[in-house]
Amino acid sequence: MDSRSHQPLNTAVREDFSEYVAHLQLHMTLQARNLVPPLTNASDSREELLQQTQANFEKLVSRQGR
């Protein structure tokens, strides 16, 4: 069998696969946007986390002093 007869098929498969990968990358990017909080809220959540950590640490230290 001549390998040249498979070239159009291989090219079509590669193009289909490339299109599939591009679609998958776009889908994953859009999903990632839904999972990551907006940057405007990031500083607020970091401050809140810091305050919670400090409060938990202070509770722990105050209990150890007894």
PDB file of N, CA, C and O in Angstrom:
ATOM      1  N   MET A   1       0.843  -1.182   0.000  1.00  0.00           N
ATOM      2  CA  MET A   1       0.000   0.000   0.000  1.00  0.00           C
ATOM      3  C   MET A   1       0.885   1.242   0.000  1.00  0.00           C
ATOM      4  O   MET A   1       1.906   1.273   0.688  1.00  0.00           O
ATOM      5  N   ASP A   2       0.513   2.247  -0.750  1.00  0.00           N
ATOM      6  CA  ASP A   2       1.284   3.479  -0.881  1.00  0.00           C
ATOM      7  C   ASP A   2       0.975   4.411   0.293  1.00  0.00           C
ATOM      8  O   ASP A   2      -0.189   4.657   0.611  1.00  0.00           O
ATOM      9  N   SER A   3       2.027   4.925   0.931  1.00  0.00           N
ATOM     10  CA  SER A   3       1.821   5.797   2.094  1.00  0.00           C
ATOM     11  C   SER A   3       1.250   7.154   1.682  1.00  0.00           C
ATOM     12  O   SER A   3       0.668   7.861   2.505  1.00  0.00           O
ATOM     13  N   ARG A   4       1.419   7.518   0.403  1.00  0.00           N
ATOM     14  CA  ARG A   4       0.888   8.815  -0.053  1.00  0.00           C
ATOM     15  C   ARG A   4      -0.638   8.833  -0.061  1.00  0.00           C
ATOM     16  O   ARG A   4      -1.242   9.902   0.033  1.00  0.00           O
ATOM     17  N   SER A   5      -1.256   7.689  -0.170  1.00  0.00           N
ATOM     18  CA  SER A   5      -2.719   7.637  -0.190  1.00  0.00           C
ATOM     19  C   SER A   5      -3.302   7.970   1.185  1.00  0.00           C
ATOM     20  O   SER A   5      -4.478   8.319   1.282  1.00  0.00           O
ATOM     21  N   HIS A   6      -2.508   7.869   2.237  1.00  0.00           N
ATOM     22  CA  HIS A   6      -2.971   8.173   3.592  1.00  0.00           C
ATOM     23  C   HIS A   6      -2.726   9.632   3.980  1.00  0.00           C
ATOM     24  O   HIS A   6      -3.225  10.081   5.012  1.00  0.00           O
ATOM     25  N   GLN A   7      -1.974  10.371   3.183  1.00  0.00           N
ATOM     26  CA  GLN A   7      -1.637  11.750   3.554  1.00  0.00           C
ATOM     27  C   GLN A   7      -2.859  12.657   3.707  1.00  0.00           C
ATOM     28  O   GLN A   7      -2.933  13.369   4.708  1.00  0.00           O
ATOM     29  N   PRO A   8      -3.810  12.677   2.792  1.00  0.00           N
ATOM     30  CA  PRO A   8      -4.976  13.538   2.990  1.00  0.00           C
ATOM     31  C   PRO A   8      -5.745  13.180   4.263  1.00  0.00           C
ATOM     32  O   PRO A   8      -6.237  14.061   4.968  1.00  0.00           O
ATOM     33  N   LEU A   9      -5.840  11.895   4.546  1.00  0.00           N
ATOM     34  CA  LEU A   9      -6.533  11.463   5.757  1.00  0.00           C
ATOM     35  C   LEU A   9      -5.772  11.930   6.995  1.00  0.00           C
ATOM     36  O   LEU A   9      -6.376  12.444   7.936  1.00  0.00           O
ATOM     37  N   ASN A  10      -4.458  11.754   7.001  1.00  0.00           N
ATOM     38  CA  ASN A  10      -3.643  12.197   8.137  1.00  0.00           C
ATOM     39  C   ASN A  10      -3.744  13.693   8.334  1.00  0.00           C
ATOM     40  O   ASN A  10      -3.820  14.160   9.470  1.00  0.00           O
ATOM     41  N   THR A  11      -3.746  14.452   7.261  1.00  0.00           N
ATOM     42  CA  THR A  11      -3.866  15.903   7.355  1.00  0.00           C
ATOM     43  C   THR A  11      -5.217  16.283   7.938  1.00  0.00           C
ATOM     44  O   THR A  11      -5.295  17.175   8.783  1.00  0.00           O
ATOM     45  N   ALA A  12      -6.261  15.635   7.510  1.00  0.00           N
ATOM     46  CA  ALA A  12      -7.605  15.924   8.021  1.00  0.00           C
ATOM     47  C   ALA A  12      -7.698  15.579   9.502  1.00  0.00           C
ATOM     48  O   ALA A  12      -8.296  16.325  10.278  1.00  0.00           O
ATOM     49  N   VAL A  13      -7.109  14.452   9.898  1.00  0.00           N
ATOM     50  CA  VAL A  13      -7.132  14.054  11.304  1.00  0.00           C
ATOM     51  C   VAL A  13      -6.368  15.058  12.138  1.00  0.00           C
ATOM     52  O   VAL A  13      -6.817  15.426  13.224  1.00  0.00           O
ATOM     53  N   ARG A  14      -5.214  15.515  11.650  1.00  0.00           N
ATOM     54  CA  ARG A  14      -4.425  16.511  12.386  1.00  0.00           C
ATOM     55  C   ARG A  14      -5.195  17.823  12.530  1.00  0.00           C
ATOM     56  O   ARG A  14      -5.184  18.439  13.596  1.00  0.00           O
ATOM     57  N   GLU A  15      -5.856  18.244  11.466  1.00  0.00           N
ATOM     58  CA  GLU A  15      -6.635  19.480  11.533  1.00  0.00           C
ATOM     59  C   GLU A  15      -7.796  19.340  12.507  1.00  0.00           C
ATOM     60  O   GLU A  15      -8.070  20.258  13.280  1.00  0.00           O
ATOM     61  N   ASP A  16      -8.478  18.203  12.478  1.00  0.00           N
ATOM     62  CA  ASP A  16      -9.564  17.960  13.427  1.00  0.00           C
ATOM     63  C   ASP A  16      -9.044  17.959  14.853  1.00  0.00           C
ATOM     64  O   ASP A  16      -9.665  18.529  15.750  1.00  0.00           O
ATOM     65  N   PHE A  17      -7.905  17.319  15.057  1.00  0.00           N
ATOM     66  CA  PHE A  17      -7.330  17.251  16.394  1.00  0.00           C
ATOM     67  C   PHE A  17      -6.897  18.639  16.862  1.00  0.00           C
ATOM     68  O   PHE A  17      -7.111  18.993  18.022  1.00  0.00           O
ATOM     69  N   SER A  18      -6.293  19.426  15.976  1.00  0.00           N
ATOM     70  CA  SER A  18      -5.881  20.783  16.320  1.00  0.00           C
ATOM     71  C   SER A  18      -7.089  21.642  16.680  1.00  0.00           C
ATOM     72  O   SER A  18      -7.040  22.435  17.620  1.00  0.00           O
ATOM     73  N   GLU A  19      -8.160  21.480  15.935  1.00  0.00           N
ATOM     74  CA  GLU A  19      -9.383  22.226  16.225  1.00  0.00           C
ATOM     75  C   GLU A  19      -9.960  21.797  17.576  1.00  0.00           C
ATOM     76  O   GLU A  19     -10.434  22.628  18.351  1.00  0.00           O
ATOM     77  N   TYR A  20      -9.916  20.501  17.844  1.00  0.00           N
ATOM     78  CA  TYR A  20     -10.411  19.985  19.124  1.00  0.00           C
ATOM     79  C   TYR A  20      -9.585  20.548  20.282  1.00  0.00           C
ATOM     80  O   TYR A  20     -10.148  20.967  21.294  1.00  0.00           O
ATOM     81  N   VAL A  21      -8.271  20.562  20.147  1.00  0.00           N
ATOM     82  CA  VAL A  21      -7.398  21.080  21.203  1.00  0.00           C
ATOM     83  C   VAL A  21      -7.658  22.569  21.423  1.00  0.00           C
ATOM     84  O   VAL A  21      -7.720  23.021  22.567  1.00  0.00           O
ATOM     85  N   ALA A  22      -7.809  23.327  20.356  1.00  0.00           N
ATOM     86  CA  ALA A  22      -8.094  24.749  20.489  1.00  0.00           C
ATOM     87  C   ALA A  22      -9.419  24.972  21.209  1.00  0.00           C
ATOM     88  O   ALA A  22      -9.519  25.849  22.067  1.00  0.00           O
ATOM     89  N   HIS A  23     -10.433  24.187  20.866  1.00  0.00           N
ATOM     90  CA  HIS A  23     -11.736  24.290  21.525  1.00  0.00           C
ATOM     91  C   HIS A  23     -11.621  23.924  23.004  1.00  0.00           C
ATOM     92  O   HIS A  23     -12.210  24.585  23.859  1.00  0.00           O
ATOM     93  N   LEU A  24     -10.868  22.877  23.298  1.00  0.00           N
ATOM     94  CA  LEU A  24     -10.671  22.444  24.677  1.00  0.00           C
ATOM     95  C   LEU A  24      -9.937  23.517  25.493  1.00  0.00           C
ATOM     96  O   LEU A  24     -10.293  23.771  26.643  1.00  0.00           O
ATOM     97  N   GLN A  25      -8.926  24.137  24.908  1.00  0.00           N
ATOM     98  CA  GLN A  25      -8.194  25.198  25.595  1.00  0.00           C
ATOM     99  C   GLN A  25      -9.106  26.382  25.897  1.00  0.00           C
ATOM    100  O   GLN A  25      -9.044  26.950  26.987  1.00  0.00           O
ATOM    101  N   LEU A  26      -9.937  26.750  24.957  1.00  0.00           N
ATOM    102  CA  LEU A  26     -10.881  27.843  25.169  1.00  0.00           C
ATOM    103  C   LEU A  26     -11.850  27.486  26.289  1.00  0.00           C
ATOM    104  O   LEU A  26     -12.113  28.305  27.170  1.00  0.00           O
ATOM    105  N   HIS A  27     -12.379  26.274  26.258  1.00  0.00           N
ATOM    106  CA  HIS A  27     -13.317  25.827  27.288  1.00  0.00           C
ATOM    107  C   HIS A  27     -12.659  25.856  28.670  1.00  0.00           C
ATOM    108  O   HIS A  27     -13.268  26.314  29.637  1.00  0.00           O
ATOM    109  N   MET A  28     -11.424  25.369  28.763  1.00  0.00           N
ATOM    110  CA  MET A  28     -10.717  25.349  30.038  1.00  0.00           C
ATOM    111  C   MET A  28     -10.441  26.764  30.539  1.00  0.00           C
ATOM    112  O   MET A  28     -10.516  27.022  31.740  1.00  0.00           O
ATOM    113  N   THR A  29     -10.124  27.674  29.633  1.00  0.00           N
ATOM    114  CA  THR A  29      -9.889  29.062  30.024  1.00  0.00           C
ATOM    115  C   THR A  29     -11.156  29.683  30.583  1.00  0.00           C
ATOM    116  O   THR A  29     -11.114  30.365  31.607  1.00  0.00           O
ATOM    117  N   LEU A  30     -12.266  29.457  29.929  1.00  0.00           N
ATOM    118  CA  LEU A  30     -13.537  30.008  30.411  1.00  0.00           C
ATOM    119  C   LEU A  30     -13.930  29.394  31.749  1.00  0.00           C
ATOM    120  O   LEU A  30     -14.463  30.092  32.611  1.00  0.00           O
ATOM    121  N   GLN A  31     -13.678  28.106  31.935  1.00  0.00           N
ATOM    122  CA  GLN A  31     -13.970  27.471  33.216  1.00  0.00           C
ATOM    123  C   GLN A  31     -13.075  28.029  34.315  1.00  0.00           C
ATOM    124  O   GLN A  31     -13.534  28.249  35.435  1.00  0.00           O
ATOM    125  N   ALA A  32     -11.809  28.258  34.006  1.00  0.00           N
ATOM    126  CA  ALA A  32     -10.875  28.794  34.999  1.00  0.00           C
ATOM    127  C   ALA A  32     -11.317  30.175  35.453  1.00  0.00           C
ATOM    128  O   ALA A  32     -11.155  30.517  36.624  1.00  0.00           O
ATOM    129  N   ARG A  33     -11.864  30.966  34.561  1.00  0.00           N
ATOM    130  CA  ARG A  33     -12.360  32.294  34.942  1.00  0.00           C
ATOM    131  C   ARG A  33     -13.457  32.191  35.985  1.00  0.00           C
ATOM    132  O   ARG A  33     -13.565  33.045  36.865  1.00  0.00           O
ATOM    133  N   ASN A  34     -14.275  31.145  35.891  1.00  0.00           N
ATOM    134  CA  ASN A  34     -15.361  30.960  36.857  1.00  0.00           C
ATOM    135  C   ASN A  34     -14.849  30.487  38.212  1.00  0.00           C
ATOM    136  O   ASN A  34     -15.524  30.679  39.223  1.00  0.00           O
ATOM    137  N   LEU A  35     -13.677  29.878  38.250  1.00  0.00           N
ATOM    138  CA  LEU A  35     -13.138  29.337  39.491  1.00  0.00           C
ATOM    139  C   LEU A  35     -12.286  30.333  40.262  1.00  0.00           C
ATOM    140  O   LEU A  35     -12.132  30.208  41.477  1.00  0.00           O
ATOM    141  N   VAL A  36     -11.737  31.310  39.576  1.00  0.00           N
ATOM    142  CA  VAL A  36     -10.830  32.267  40.207  1.00  0.00           C
ATOM    143  C   VAL A  36     -11.601  33.520  40.573  1.00  0.00           C
ATOM    144  O   VAL A  36     -12.295  34.084  39.727  1.00  0.00           O
ATOM    145  N   PRO A  37     -11.492  33.971  41.826  1.00  0.00           N
ATOM    146  CA  PRO A  37     -12.201  35.199  42.188  1.00  0.00           C
ATOM    147  C   PRO A  37     -11.603  36.404  41.465  1.00  0.00           C
ATOM    148  O   PRO A  37     -10.418  36.394  41.131  1.00  0.00           O
ATOM    149  N   PRO A  38     -12.392  37.423  41.224  1.00  0.00           N
ATOM    150  CA  PRO A  38     -11.866  38.613  40.567  1.00  0.00           C
ATOM    151  C   PRO A  38     -10.760  39.258  41.408  1.00  0.00           C
ATOM    152  O   PRO A  38     -10.759  39.149  42.634  1.00  0.00           O
ATOM    153  N   LEU A  39      -9.838  39.917  40.750  1.00  0.00           N
ATOM    154  CA  LEU A  39      -8.711  40.518  41.457  1.00  0.00           C
ATOM    155  C   LEU A  39      -9.149  41.611  42.427  1.00  0.00           C
ATOM    156  O   LEU A  39      -8.463  41.856  43.420  1.00  0.00           O
ATOM    157  N   THR A  40     -10.254  42.260  42.167  1.00  0.00           N
ATOM    158  CA  THR A  40     -10.698  43.329  43.064  1.00  0.00           C
ATOM    159  C   THR A  40     -11.059  42.771  44.431  1.00  0.00           C
ATOM    160  O   THR A  40     -10.927  43.477  45.431  1.00  0.00           O
ATOM    161  N   ASN A  41     -11.508  41.531  44.503  1.00  0.00           N
ATOM    162  CA  ASN A  41     -11.864  40.918  45.780  1.00  0.00           C
ATOM    163  C   ASN A  41     -10.691  40.193  46.425  1.00  0.00           C
ATOM    164  O   ASN A  41     -10.790  39.775  47.578  1.00  0.00           O
ATOM    165  N   ALA A  42      -9.587  40.035  45.709  1.00  0.00           N
ATOM    166  CA  ALA A  42      -8.464  39.262  46.229  1.00  0.00           C
ATOM    167  C   ALA A  42      -7.867  39.926  47.459  1.00  0.00           C
ATOM    168  O   ALA A  42      -7.554  39.240  48.433  1.00  0.00           O
ATOM    169  N   SER A  43      -7.702  41.234  47.440  1.00  0.00           N
ATOM    170  CA  SER A  43      -7.105  41.901  48.595  1.00  0.00           C
ATOM    171  C   SER A  43      -8.029  41.811  49.796  1.00  0.00           C
ATOM    172  O   SER A  43      -7.558  41.653  50.922  1.00  0.00           O
ATOM    173  N   ASP A  44      -9.343  41.908  49.577  1.00  0.00           N
ATOM    174  CA  ASP A  44     -10.294  41.788  50.682  1.00  0.00           C
ATOM    175  C   ASP A  44     -10.226  40.397  51.305  1.00  0.00           C
ATOM    176  O   ASP A  44     -10.220  40.263  52.528  1.00  0.00           O
ATOM    177  N   SER A  45     -10.177  39.373  50.474  1.00  0.00           N
ATOM    178  CA  SER A  45     -10.146  38.013  51.004  1.00  0.00           C
ATOM    179  C   SER A  45      -8.822  37.750  51.717  1.00  0.00           C
ATOM    180  O   SER A  45      -8.794  37.008  52.699  1.00  0.00           O
ATOM    181  N   ARG A  46      -7.727  38.341  51.243  1.00  0.00           N
ATOM    182  CA  ARG A  46      -6.441  38.167  51.924  1.00  0.00           C
ATOM    183  C   ARG A  46      -6.470  38.839  53.290  1.00  0.00           C
ATOM    184  O   ARG A  46      -5.970  38.287  54.270  1.00  0.00           O
ATOM    185  N   GLU A  47      -7.058  40.033  53.352  1.00  0.00           N
ATOM    186  CA  GLU A  47      -7.165  40.725  54.638  1.00  0.00           C
ATOM    187  C   GLU A  47      -8.033  39.927  55.604  1.00  0.00           C
ATOM    188  O   GLU A  47      -7.703  39.795  56.783  1.00  0.00           O
ATOM    189  N   GLU A  48      -9.130  39.404  55.106  1.00  0.00           N
ATOM    190  CA  GLU A  48     -10.021  38.606  55.945  1.00  0.00           C
ATOM    191  C   GLU A  48      -9.314  37.356  56.445  1.00  0.00           C
ATOM    192  O   GLU A  48      -9.444  36.997  57.616  1.00  0.00           O
ATOM    193  N   LEU A  49      -8.570  36.692  55.575  1.00  0.00           N
ATOM    194  CA  LEU A  49      -7.830  35.503  55.964  1.00  0.00           C
ATOM    195  C   LEU A  49      -6.776  35.845  57.010  1.00  0.00           C
ATOM    196  O   LEU A  49      -6.589  35.097  57.969  1.00  0.00           O
ATOM    197  N   LEU A  50      -6.086  36.965  56.833  1.00  0.00           N
ATOM    198  CA  LEU A  50      -5.084  37.399  57.802  1.00  0.00           C
ATOM    199  C   LEU A  50      -5.731  37.668  59.156  1.00  0.00           C
ATOM    200  O   LEU A  50      -5.194  37.262  60.187  1.00  0.00           O
ATOM    201  N   GLN A  51      -6.864  38.340  59.167  1.00  0.00           N
ATOM    202  CA  GLN A  51      -7.553  38.633  60.428  1.00  0.00           C
ATOM    203  C   GLN A  51      -8.008  37.350  61.117  1.00  0.00           C
ATOM    204  O   GLN A  51      -7.885  37.221  62.335  1.00  0.00           O
ATOM    205  N   GLN A  52      -8.531  36.405  60.343  1.00  0.00           N
ATOM    206  CA  GLN A  52      -8.954  35.130  60.929  1.00  0.00           C
ATOM    207  C   GLN A  52      -7.763  34.376  61.511  1.00  0.00           C
ATOM    208  O   GLN A  52      -7.857  33.791  62.590  1.00  0.00           O
ATOM    209  N   THR A  53      -6.646  34.393  60.794  1.00  0.00           N
ATOM    210  CA  THR A  53      -5.447  33.696  61.263  1.00  0.00           C
ATOM    211  C   THR A  53      -4.939  34.329  62.548  1.00  0.00           C
ATOM    212  O   THR A  53      -4.580  33.626  63.493  1.00  0.00           O
ATOM    213  N   GLN A  54      -4.909  35.667  62.583  1.00  0.00           N
ATOM    214  CA  GLN A  54      -4.460  36.349  63.791  1.00  0.00           C
ATOM    215  C   GLN A  54      -5.375  36.041  64.972  1.00  0.00           C
ATOM    216  O   GLN A  54      -4.901  35.807  66.083  1.00  0.00           O
ATOM    217  N   ALA A  55      -6.681  36.042  64.735  1.00  0.00           N
ATOM    218  CA  ALA A  55      -7.639  35.752  65.811  1.00  0.00           C
ATOM    219  C   ALA A  55      -7.455  34.319  66.313  1.00  0.00           C
ATOM    220  O   ALA A  55      -7.472  34.076  67.520  1.00  0.00           O
ATOM    221  N   ASN A  56      -7.280  33.381  65.397  1.00  0.00           N
ATOM    222  CA  ASN A  56      -7.062  31.990  65.805  1.00  0.00           C
ATOM    223  C   ASN A  56      -5.760  31.837  66.593  1.00  0.00           C
ATOM    224  O   ASN A  56      -5.706  31.098  67.575  1.00  0.00           O
ATOM    225  N   PHE A  57      -4.728  32.532  66.161  1.00  0.00           N
ATOM    226  CA  PHE A  57      -3.438  32.469  66.850  1.00  0.00           C
ATOM    227  C   PHE A  57      -3.555  33.061  68.252  1.00  0.00           C
ATOM    228  O   PHE A  57      -3.027  32.499  69.212  1.00  0.00           O
ATOM    229  N   GLU A  58      -4.248  34.196  68.370  1.00  0.00           N
ATOM    230  CA  GLU A  58      -4.427  34.823  69.680  1.00  0.00           C
ATOM    231  C   GLU A  58      -5.223  33.912  70.616  1.00  0.00           C
ATOM    232  O   GLU A  58      -4.908  33.826  71.802  1.00  0.00           O
ATOM    233  N   LYS A  59      -6.247  33.234  70.101  1.00  0.00           N
ATOM    234  CA  LYS A  59      -7.009  32.282  70.920  1.00  0.00           C
ATOM    235  C   LYS A  59      -6.107  31.159  71.403  1.00  0.00           C
ATOM    236  O   LYS A  59      -6.150  30.778  72.573  1.00  0.00           O
ATOM    237  N   LEU A  60      -5.295  30.632  70.503  1.00  0.00           N
ATOM    238  CA  LEU A  60      -4.396  29.538  70.848  1.00  0.00           C
ATOM    239  C   LEU A  60      -3.410  29.972  71.925  1.00  0.00           C
ATOM    240  O   LEU A  60      -3.185  29.240  72.888  1.00  0.00           O
ATOM    241  N   VAL A  61      -2.825  31.147  71.774  1.00  0.00           N
ATOM    242  CA  VAL A  61      -1.849  31.643  72.742  1.00  0.00           C
ATOM    243  C   VAL A  61      -2.522  31.910  74.084  1.00  0.00           C
ATOM    244  O   VAL A  61      -1.948  31.604  75.129  1.00  0.00           O
ATOM    245  N   SER A  62      -3.706  32.464  74.072  1.00  0.00           N
ATOM    246  CA  SER A  62      -4.396  32.769  75.337  1.00  0.00           C
ATOM    247  C   SER A  62      -4.764  31.486  76.080  1.00  0.00           C
ATOM    248  O   SER A  62      -4.770  31.477  77.311  1.00  0.00           O
ATOM    249  N   ARG A  63      -5.064  30.432  75.381  1.00  0.00           N
ATOM    250  CA  ARG A  63      -5.400  29.146  76.027  1.00  0.00           C
ATOM    251  C   ARG A  63      -4.160  28.473  76.599  1.00  0.00           C
ATOM    252  O   ARG A  63      -4.245  27.777  77.611  1.00  0.00           O
ATOM    253  N   GLN A  64      -3.017  28.672  75.965  1.00  0.00           N
ATOM    254  CA  GLN A  64      -1.790  28.060  76.457  1.00  0.00           C
ATOM    255  C   GLN A  64      -1.304  28.736  77.725  1.00  0.00           C
ATOM    256  O   GLN A  64      -0.597  28.120  78.522  1.00  0.00           O
ATOM    257  N   GLY A  65      -1.674  29.999  77.926  1.00  0.00           N
ATOM    258  CA  GLY A  65      -1.223  30.735  79.105  1.00  0.00           C
ATOM    259  C   GLY A  65      -1.910  30.287  80.387  1.00  0.00           C
ATOM    260  O   GLY A  65      -1.467  30.657  81.475  1.00  0.00           O
ATOM    261  N   ARG A  66      -2.938  29.533  80.295  1.00  0.00           N
ATOM    262  CA  ARG A  66      -3.700  29.105  81.483  1.00  0.00           C
ATOM    263  C   ARG A  66      -3.041  27.971  82.202  1.00  0.00           C
ATOM    264  O   ARG A  66      -3.556  27.500  83.216  1.00  0.00           O
TER     265      ARG A  66
END
